[in-house]
């Protein structure tokens, strides 16, 4: 610990490995836009044109699913509720070359059936039915989607319809899709397993899930493919192995085969070359005896304010450095939970990861006589080393 004055900056190295610095690992991809993130830590393992506006095709159906999941979670809709298939929704799609659930005009279908039609069969007609029931028209629903998207952190997405059918201005980014996938998994754990269902039969027609990773990649459990002539082939996917989960978004590939091979290759790379290292849980004491200035106690323990995990290439594990930084001695009065510094994690090629460092106990300020005695002691004996 380095303390050179009463209000000095204290930096404590908790764990350190010394090796030659190296840049963070990356990998090339045939996708035009791509991003892979670690679900727990939020770390970006690789990205390529991740903030470039792109045609998301059917991957934008994930926003429609998010809206319906939210209706179910709040109790506004029930899975058994039956929704009408209007002539408007039916006419919009029945002669199109897009994916269909094959809903008969003027019929009804349950919310549960329609969700399966969207997630498993990628039915554009199912999206329109849900949109009309939600907002009265698909156009109004798209506007509501865009507003809701901004609220959950999709900063550049604009929706013009519920299905991703090609329409001017209907755009997303790979990063926004990654954020949306994260919300679907984290916000709706009771409904998310729908994405791993392999097939669904409706109106006598059986259709299989189009996510290629579900058919041979261990740990794959969702989310959605996409394809239009303008966008190429895309995939938003989640793969969980053990305690680790990655989210991957790829777009702009030339064929279904390339999409399948590239998504599997990048999945294996992400799990083989990267690891998430748990460092602290919320409340773990990091600094057991931070010195206190003019307090009834001479020291106070400092702890991590939350769960801290770091994702980095396995080969850089020995180069990771974990430090605490705070201004000390910490002046009294101190309240438990008060932020007094931060934990900083660094490694070559990685942006620093920080988390607040908080006091674990109350420390009252000394009375007037006690403060005078402490000040006199400092003058006579100097600062503790």
Secondary structure by P-SEA (a helix, b strand, c coil): ccccccbbbbbbbcccccccccccccccccccccccccccccccccccccccccccccccaaaaaaaaaaaaaaccccccbbbbbcaaaaaaccccccccccccccccccaaaaaaaaaccccaaaaaaaaaaacccaaaaaaaaaaaaaaacccbbbbccccccccccccccaaaaaaaaaaaaaaccccccccccccccccccccccccccccccccccccbbbbccccccccccccccccbbbbbbbcccccaaaaaaaaaaaaaaaaacbbbbbccccccccccccccccccccbbbbbbccbbbbbcccccccccccccccccccccccccccccbbbbbbcccccbbbbbbbbcbbbbbbcaaaaaaaaaaaaaccccc
